[in-house]
Amino acid sequence: MSAGTFLGTVGLIFLYGFDGTLILTAALFSFLPVLFLLAERLRNSGAYTLAAMLSVRFGGQGVRSAAAVNTIVVSFFYLFAQLVGAGAILQALSGLNFTVAVLLTGAFMTVYVALGGMLGATWVMIVKALLLVVAGVVMAGAVLAQAGFDFGALTDMAALHQQGEAILGPGLLLPAATPVDTVSYGLVYMLGTAGLPHVLIRFFTVTDGHTARRSLGWAIGVMGGFFLLVVVIGYGARALLTGDSVTEAAGSGGNLVAPILARELGGGAGSTGGAIALAVIAGVAFLTILAVVSGLLISASGAVAHDLWTGVLRRGSADAERREPLVARVTAISIGVVATLATVLIGSSFNITFLLGLAFLVAASANLPVVLLTLFWPRFTRTGAVVGLLGGLAVSITVIVLSPTVLGGGA
């Protein structure tokens, strides 16, 4: 339940309709293999990071280093998406330009993680989940009230706009004539979620394997309900936003659709109710981003401090573990600074969910196969793990660089 879900996916449904809902379906299904295959085994491995879990079986420094590098790369891609969302929200609320907004939010989030650690990240995740569910229920209820609490009537209203009934079926985002694109799109989000390091490390923090599975079961139920609310909000935005609000929402890559819809539901631009509704929803989204960034920075700093510093660079040193917390904090600050500056260069035109897809691509291609083979295949070797991790990473980065998004018409 990240900014990609609340801001990015609402924007994709607003822009492309049915195709935007495929991400939600794939993301929810992704937690089923985590529930049945990974959660309990990860907890029982006795590790603290993804790289440490792999090194429990294989030993040596190669697997640990490769897994740590993958964790850092995935975290960077995911951080870009969160900071783009945070910058867009602060820009809309305050009138600051995007660069200043990203610099302020990046600095605030980095300091919070450096001081709060895993405990601070956990509490902000709990608070943001409660607020996000409440905000989703209120917004979806207000949207359905405009259509007489009839979802069919709501989709009919959405179909009255520019795309017409095409928004209710596939083809606007992904070519309907090439099913392989749709399958690939769904697999990236389904398998990628199950390979995200900052998701998998949560299972290392619970008391036992049974608790890991039980907590994930509750999480799937909450996420499933919230994803349904997101669908209502996305179609509601297409049905209810008109005129300048449509241009404003679409012009930001769709990332501001949810806050702008809240403003319209509260009374529209220029009204007190609209301003309050915009501020509340933007605040909830900002807190959501803070929670996700906390987990990302902890995952990345853990990979550097626990895996590279203690497990590789200072292996066998008497003071390595004692200095590990300091290294983790310095790493969190460094990664936060680099990610913030990179986000300024990327700009605000990309949809958040699209940027998350880059992280999912690496996680699905490089992390998940190696994790599954490590846990379930007795003949899996150290060489196979290193080749899987680095090979998946290399191929993922290559196809990203060769894509139309990067190379344009010459892709």
Beta strands, then each sheet from edge to edge (+ up, - down):
end
